[in-house]
């Protein structure tokens, strides 16, 4: 009986230490992920439509945690979200996708990220989480997911995202519901000053 108790205790300790090791990440790990996402991304939806996705840091006093995402077609915002970076390990990062109360007042504020300093997280609504996996330095991708929280794709579509800083691109793949056809988009990235400015 005593040996059994000792064996169980040893196993629990080993499991606990392993779990602790798996959840370890550094500020540099988080910083790398955070900076990889930042930038302005241009995407040709068709021959005549260009969508620009701006991802810029906000609430910077809280460190590498919050990003504002705004997609525009012409001067018109078509998507506004706040992204929350929640690291799990050095290779797994969860991103909370939050909506905004009265989003119109934040339109265009990707160019003035300090504007958000006058607000708290009480402006946020919802919290859909999406996991990103590190494939190499400055390269992160998701699994295929139904990401209805984005609201810019039809419900039920499967989506896959991959940020690759070396390519200066965001790759988006979409599989429409009840289809096996994959539609791919390449979004060219122009790094914002926020990506380079925080050392």
Phi and psi restraints in degrees (value plus and minus 20) as a CYANA .aco file:
   2 UNK   PHI     -82.2   -42.2
   2 UNK   PSI     -60.4   -20.4
   3 UNK   PHI     -84.6   -44.6
   3 UNK   PSI     -58.9   -18.9
   4 UNK   PHI     -82.5   -42.5
   4 UNK   PSI     -63.8   -23.8
   5 UNK   PHI     -82.6   -42.6
   5 UNK   PSI     -64.0   -24.0
   6 UNK   PHI     -83.1   -43.1
   6 UNK   PSI     -59.8   -19.8
   7 UNK   PHI     -84.9   -44.9
   7 UNK   PSI     -65.0   -25.0
   8 UNK   PHI     -82.7   -42.7
   8 UNK   PSI     -62.2   -22.2
   9 UNK   PHI     -81.4   -41.4
   9 UNK   PSI     -63.7   -23.7
  10 UNK   PHI     -83.2   -43.2
  10 UNK   PSI     -61.2   -21.2
  11 UNK   PHI     -84.9   -44.9
  11 UNK   PSI     -61.9   -21.9
  12 UNK   PHI     -84.2   -44.2
  12 UNK   PSI     -60.9   -20.9
  13 UNK   PHI     -84.0   -44.0
  13 UNK   PSI     -63.2   -23.2
  14 UNK   PHI     -83.3   -43.3
  14 UNK   PSI     -62.4   -22.4
  15 UNK   PHI     -83.9   -43.9
  15 UNK   PSI     -62.4   -22.4
  16 UNK   PHI     -83.8   -43.8
  16 UNK   PSI     -63.6   -23.6
  17 UNK   PHI     -86.1   -46.1
  17 UNK   PSI     -58.0   -18.0
  18 UNK   PHI     -86.4   -46.4
  18 UNK   PSI     -62.6   -22.6
  19 UNK   PHI     -83.4   -43.4
  19 UNK   PSI     -58.5   -18.5
  20 UNK   PHI     -84.5   -44.5
  20 UNK   PSI     -61.0   -21.0
  21 UNK   PHI     -85.6   -45.6
  21 UNK   PSI     -61.2   -21.2
  22 UNK   PHI     -85.4   -45.4
  22 UNK   PSI     -49.0    -9.0
  23 UNK   PHI    -112.0   -72.0
  23 UNK   PSI     -13.0    27.0
  24 UNK   PHI     -99.0   -59.0
  24 UNK   PSI     115.2   155.2
  25 UNK   PHI    -173.2  -133.2
  25 UNK   PSI     137.9   177.9
  26 UNK   PHI    -130.8   -90.8
  26 UNK   PSI     149.3   189.3
  27 UNK   PHI     -81.6   -41.6
  27 UNK   PSI     -55.2   -15.2
  28 UNK   PHI     -84.5   -44.5
  28 UNK   PSI     -55.7   -15.7
  29 UNK   PHI     -81.3   -41.3
  29 UNK   PSI     -66.1   -26.1
  30 UNK   PHI     -87.9   -47.9
  30 UNK   PSI     -62.0   -22.0
  31 UNK   PHI     -80.0   -40.0
  31 UNK   PSI     -62.5   -22.5
  32 UNK   PHI     -83.0   -43.0
  32 UNK   PSI     -65.1   -25.1
  33 UNK   PHI     -83.4   -43.4
  33 UNK   PSI     -67.5   -27.5
  34 UNK   PHI     -78.6   -38.6
  34 UNK   PSI     -63.7   -23.7
  35 UNK   PHI     -92.9   -52.9
  35 UNK   PSI     -51.2   -11.2
  36 UNK   PHI     -83.6   -43.6
  36 UNK   PSI     -57.3   -17.3
  37 UNK   PHI     -92.8   -52.8
  37 UNK   PSI     -50.8   -10.8
  38 UNK   PHI     -85.8   -45.8
  38 UNK   PSI     125.2   165.2
  39 UNK   PHI     125.6   165.6
  39 UNK   PSI     158.0   198.0
  40 UNK   PHI    -129.0   -89.0
  40 UNK   PSI     105.7   145.7
  41 UNK   PHI    -136.5   -96.5
  41 UNK   PSI     105.1   145.1
  42 UNK   PHI    -122.2   -82.2
  42 UNK   PSI     110.5   150.5
  43 UNK   PHI    -152.2  -112.2
  43 UNK   PSI     106.6   146.6
  44 UNK   PHI    -106.6   -66.6
  44 UNK   PSI      90.3   130.3
  45 UNK   PHI     -97.1   -57.1
  45 UNK   PSI     -58.5   -18.5
  46 UNK   PHI    -172.2  -132.2
  46 UNK   PSI    -188.3  -148.3
  47 UNK   PHI     -81.4   -41.4
  47 UNK   PSI     -47.5    -7.5
  48 UNK   PHI    -137.1   -97.1
  48 UNK   PSI     -21.7    18.3
  49 UNK   PHI    -138.4   -98.4
  49 UNK   PSI     100.9   140.9
  50 UNK   PHI    -133.4   -93.4
  50 UNK   PSI     108.2   148.2
  51 UNK   PHI    -131.5   -91.5
  51 UNK   PSI     112.3   152.3
  52 UNK   PHI    -131.5   -91.5
  52 UNK   PSI     107.2   147.2
  53 UNK   PHI    -126.7   -86.7
  53 UNK   PSI      99.4   139.4
  54 UNK   PHI    -122.4   -82.4
  54 UNK   PSI     107.2   147.2
  55 UNK   PHI    -145.8  -105.8
  55 UNK   PSI      93.0   133.0
  56 UNK   PHI    -154.7  -114.7
  56 UNK   PSI     127.8   167.8
  57 UNK   PHI     -91.4   -51.4
  57 UNK   PSI     122.6   162.6
  58 UNK   PHI    -154.6  -114.6
  58 UNK   PSI     149.6   189.6
  59 UNK   PHI      25.7    65.7
  59 UNK   PSI      32.2    72.2
  60 UNK   PHI     -88.5   -48.5
  60 UNK   PSI     -37.1     2.9
  61 UNK   PHI     -85.7   -45.7
  61 UNK   PSI     -37.8     2.2
  62 UNK   PHI    -111.7   -71.7
  62 UNK   PSI      -9.3    30.7
  63 UNK   PHI      61.4   101.4
  63 UNK   PSI    -172.4  -132.4
  64 UNK   PHI    -106.6   -66.6
  64 UNK   PSI      50.7    90.7
  65 UNK   PHI    -148.8  -108.8
  65 UNK   PSI     -62.4   -22.4
  66 UNK   PHI    -134.3   -94.3
  66 UNK   PSI     119.0   159.0
  67 UNK   PHI    -156.5  -116.5
  67 UNK   PSI     123.4   163.4
  68 UNK   PHI    -123.5   -83.5
  68 UNK   PSI     109.7   149.7
  69 UNK   PHI    -134.5   -94.5
  69 UNK   PSI     106.2   146.2
  70 UNK   PHI    -155.5  -115.5
  70 UNK   PSI     105.5   145.5
  71 UNK   PHI    -124.2   -84.2
  71 UNK   PSI     113.0   153.0
  72 UNK   PHI    -146.1  -106.1
  72 UNK   PSI     125.0   165.0
  73 UNK   PHI    -140.4  -100.4
  73 UNK   PSI      89.9   129.9
  74 UNK   PHI      49.5    89.5
  74 UNK   PSI    -147.0  -107.0
  75 UNK   PHI    -120.2   -80.2
  75 UNK   PSI     -19.6    20.4
  76 UNK   PHI    -113.3   -73.3
  76 UNK   PSI     101.8   141.8
  77 UNK   PHI     -87.5   -47.5
  77 UNK   PSI     112.1   152.1
  78 UNK   PHI    -133.5   -93.5
  78 UNK   PSI     -29.1    10.9
  79 UNK   PHI    -178.5  -138.5
  79 UNK   PSI     112.2   152.2
  80 UNK   PHI    -157.4  -117.4
  80 UNK   PSI     101.5   141.5
  81 UNK   PHI    -162.4  -122.4
  81 UNK   PSI     136.7   176.7
  82 UNK   PHI    -130.8   -90.8
  82 UNK   PSI     109.7   149.7
  83 UNK   PHI    -122.9   -82.9
  83 UNK   PSI     116.3   156.3
  84 UNK   PHI    -137.9   -97.9
  84 UNK   PSI      98.5   138.5
  85 UNK   PHI    -105.2   -65.2
  85 UNK   PSI     100.8   140.8
  86 UNK   PHI    -145.6  -105.6
  86 UNK   PSI      73.5   113.5
  87 UNK   PHI     -87.7   -47.7
  87 UNK   PSI     121.5   161.5
  88 UNK   PHI    -127.6   -87.6
  88 UNK   PSI     -70.2   -30.2
  89 UNK   PHI    -157.7  -117.7
  89 UNK   PSI    -195.2  -155.2
  90 UNK   PHI     -90.7   -50.7
  90 UNK   PSI     -30.1     9.9
  91 UNK   PHI    -141.5  -101.5
  91 UNK   PSI     -23.6    16.4
  92 UNK   PHI    -149.2  -109.2
  92 UNK   PSI     104.9   144.9
  93 UNK   PHI    -149.2  -109.2
  93 UNK   PSI     105.4   145.4
  94 UNK   PHI    -112.3   -72.3
  94 UNK   PSI     121.0   161.0
  95 UNK   PHI    -140.6  -100.6
  95 UNK   PSI      97.6   137.6
  96 UNK   PHI    -100.6   -60.6
  96 UNK   PSI     111.2   151.2
  97 UNK   PHI    -126.1   -86.1
  97 UNK   PSI      91.6   131.6
  98 UNK   PHI    -130.7   -90.7
  98 UNK   PSI     122.2   162.2
  99 UNK   PHI    -103.9   -63.9
  99 UNK   PSI     157.0   197.0
 100 UNK   PHI    -144.4  -104.4
 100 UNK   PSI     116.7   156.7
 101 UNK   PHI     -94.8   -54.8
 101 UNK   PSI     114.0   154.0
 102 UNK   PHI      30.8    70.8
 102 UNK   PSI      41.5    81.5
 103 UNK   PHI     -81.3   -41.3
 103 UNK   PSI     -44.2    -4.2
 104 UNK   PHI     -76.4   -36.4
 104 UNK   PSI     -52.9   -12.9
 105 UNK   PHI     -91.8   -51.8
 105 UNK   PSI     -33.3     6.7
 106 UNK   PHI    -122.4   -82.4
 106 UNK   PSI     -20.4    19.6
 107 UNK   PHI     -79.2   -39.2
 107 UNK   PSI     110.1   150.1
 108 UNK   PHI      60.7   100.7
 108 UNK   PSI     -22.2    17.8
 109 UNK   PHI     -98.9   -58.9
 109 UNK   PSI     -19.3    20.7
 110 UNK   PHI     -81.3   -41.3
 110 UNK   PSI     -44.8    -4.8
 111 UNK   PHI    -106.7   -66.7
 111 UNK   PSI     -26.1    13.9
 112 UNK   PHI    -160.4  -120.4
 112 UNK   PSI      49.7    89.7
 113 UNK   PHI     -82.6   -42.6
 113 UNK   PSI     -42.6    -2.6
 114 UNK   PHI     -86.8   -46.8
 114 UNK   PSI     -36.3     3.7
 115 UNK   PHI     -75.3   -35.3
 115 UNK   PSI     -54.2   -14.2
 116 UNK   PHI     -90.6   -50.6
 116 UNK   PSI     -37.5     2.5
 117 UNK   PHI     -82.8   -42.8
 117 UNK   PSI     -40.5    -0.5
 118 UNK   PHI    -102.9   -62.9
 118 UNK   PSI     -15.8    24.2
 119 UNK   PHI    -150.6  -110.6
 119 UNK   PSI     140.5   180.5
 120 UNK   PHI    -131.1   -91.1
 120 UNK   PSI    -199.6  -159.6
 121 UNK   PHI     -88.1   -48.1
 121 UNK   PSI     -21.8    18.2
 122 UNK   PHI     -86.3   -46.3
 122 UNK   PSI     -33.9     6.1
 123 UNK   PHI     -99.3   -59.3
 123 UNK   PSI     -28.0    12.0
 124 UNK   PHI    -109.4   -69.4
 124 UNK   PSI     129.7   169.7
 125 UNK   PHI    -152.0  -112.0
 125 UNK   PSI     128.0   168.0
 126 UNK   PHI      46.6    86.6
 126 UNK   PSI     144.7   184.7
 127 UNK   PHI    -182.5  -142.5
 127 UNK   PSI      63.4   103.4
 128 UNK   PHI    -112.5   -72.5
 128 UNK   PSI     111.3   151.3
 129 UNK   PHI    -123.3   -83.3
 129 UNK   PSI     120.7   160.7
 130 UNK   PHI    -150.5  -110.5
 130 UNK   PSI     109.9   149.9
 131 UNK   PHI    -114.6   -74.6
 131 UNK   PSI     115.0   155.0
 132 UNK   PHI    -133.7   -93.7
 132 UNK   PSI     121.9   161.9
 133 UNK   PHI    -139.4   -99.4
 133 UNK   PSI     111.6   151.6
 134 UNK   PHI     -94.6   -54.6
 134 UNK   PSI     105.5   145.5
 135 UNK   PHI    -121.2   -81.2
 135 UNK   PSI     -48.3    -8.3
 136 UNK   PHI    -187.1  -147.1
 136 UNK   PSI     158.4   198.4
 137 UNK   PHI     -76.5   -36.5
 137 UNK   PSI     110.4   150.4
 138 UNK   PHI      38.7    78.7
 138 UNK   PSI      15.3    55.3
 139 UNK   PHI    -164.5  -124.5
 139 UNK   PSI     102.5   142.5
 140 UNK   PHI    -160.8  -120.8
 140 UNK   PSI     122.2   162.2
 141 UNK   PHI    -162.9  -122.9
 141 UNK   PSI     142.6   182.6
 142 UNK   PHI    -120.6   -80.6
 142 UNK   PSI     150.2   190.2
 143 UNK   PHI     -99.4   -59.4
 143 UNK   PSI     156.5   196.5
 144 UNK   PHI     -90.9   -50.9
 144 UNK   PSI     109.7   149.7
 145 UNK   PHI    -160.9  -120.9
 145 UNK   PSI     136.6   176.6
 146 UNK   PHI    -113.8   -73.8
 146 UNK   PSI      87.2   127.2
 147 UNK   PHI    -129.2   -89.2
 147 UNK   PSI      51.9    91.9
 148 UNK   PHI     -86.5   -46.5
 148 UNK   PSI     -40.1    -0.1
 149 UNK   PHI     -84.2   -44.2
 149 UNK   PSI     -42.9    -2.9
 150 UNK   PHI     -92.5   -52.5
 150 UNK   PSI     -54.0   -14.0
 151 UNK   PHI      51.5    91.5
 151 UNK   PSI     -17.3    22.7
 152 UNK   PHI    -127.2   -87.2
 152 UNK   PSI     -17.4    22.6
 153 UNK   PHI    -145.2  -105.2
 153 UNK   PSI     130.7   170.7
 154 UNK   PHI     -79.0   -39.0
 154 UNK   PSI     122.6   162.6
 155 UNK   PHI     -80.3   -40.3
 155 UNK   PSI     121.0   161.0
 156 UNK   PHI      74.2   114.2
 156 UNK   PSI     -34.2     5.8
 157 UNK   PHI     -90.2   -50.2
 157 UNK   PSI     124.5   164.5
 158 UNK   PHI    -111.1   -71.1
 158 UNK   PSI     117.5   157.5
 159 UNK   PHI    -148.8  -108.8
 159 UNK   PSI     127.7   167.7
 160 UNK   PHI    -156.9  -116.9
 160 UNK   PSI     111.1   151.1
 161 UNK   PHI    -141.7  -101.7
 161 UNK   PSI     122.3   162.3
 162 UNK   PHI    -164.2  -124.2
 162 UNK   PSI     101.3   141.3
 163 UNK   PHI    -119.0   -79.0
 163 UNK   PSI     104.8   144.8
 164 UNK   PHI    -149.4  -109.4
 164 UNK   PSI      85.3   125.3
 165 UNK   PHI     -87.2   -47.2
 165 UNK   PSI     -55.4   -15.4
 166 UNK   PHI     -82.3   -42.3
 166 UNK   PSI     -54.1   -14.1
 167 UNK   PHI    -104.8   -64.8
 167 UNK   PSI     -32.7     7.3
 168 UNK   PHI      35.1    75.1
 168 UNK   PSI      28.0    68.0
 169 UNK   PHI    -163.7  -123.7
 169 UNK   PSI     133.7   173.7
 170 UNK   PHI    -133.2   -93.2
 170 UNK   PSI     104.1   144.1
 171 UNK   PHI    -120.8   -80.8
 171 UNK   PSI     108.8   148.8
 172 UNK   PHI    -142.4  -102.4
 172 UNK   PSI     108.7   148.7
 173 UNK   PHI    -138.4   -98.4
 173 UNK   PSI     118.1   158.1
 174 UNK   PHI    -149.8  -109.8
 174 UNK   PSI     110.7   150.7
 175 UNK   PHI    -137.0   -97.0
 175 UNK   PSI      86.8   126.8
 176 UNK   PHI     -77.8   -37.8
 176 UNK   PSI     130.1   170.1
 177 UNK   PHI     -75.5   -35.5
 177 UNK   PSI     121.9   161.9
 178 UNK   PHI      38.4    78.4
 178 UNK   PSI      18.0    58.0
 179 UNK   PHI    -167.4  -127.4
 179 UNK   PSI     136.8   176.8
 180 UNK   PHI    -132.9   -92.9
 180 UNK   PSI     -13.4    26.6
 181 UNK   PHI    -101.6   -61.6
 181 UNK   PSI     108.5   148.5
 182 UNK   PHI    -119.9   -79.9
 182 UNK   PSI     107.8   147.8
 183 UNK   PHI    -126.5   -86.5
 183 UNK   PSI     102.5   142.5
 184 UNK   PHI    -129.5   -89.5
 184 UNK   PSI     123.7   163.7
 185 UNK   PHI    -148.7  -108.7
 185 UNK   PSI     121.4   161.4
 186 UNK   PHI    -135.2   -95.2
 186 UNK   PSI     102.4   142.4
 187 UNK   PHI    -126.2   -86.2
 187 UNK   PSI      95.1   135.1
 188 UNK   PHI     -94.9   -54.9
 188 UNK   PSI     115.8   155.8
 189 UNK   PHI    -126.0   -86.0
 189 UNK   PSI     114.9   154.9
 190 UNK   PHI    -137.5   -97.5
 190 UNK   PSI      96.7   136.7
 191 UNK   PHI     -84.9   -44.9
 191 UNK   PSI     114.4   154.4
 192 UNK   PHI    -101.5   -61.5
 192 UNK   PSI     147.0   187.0
 193 UNK   PHI     -85.0   -45.0
 193 UNK   PSI     -45.6    -5.6
 194 UNK   PHI     -86.3   -46.3
 194 UNK   PSI     -52.9   -12.9
 195 UNK   PHI     -89.7   -49.7
 195 UNK   PSI     -53.2   -13.2
 196 UNK   PHI    -119.6   -79.6
 196 UNK   PSI     -38.2     1.8
 197 UNK   PHI    -102.4   -62.4
 197 UNK   PSI     -38.6     1.4
 198 UNK   PHI    -121.6   -81.6
 198 UNK   PSI      89.1   129.1
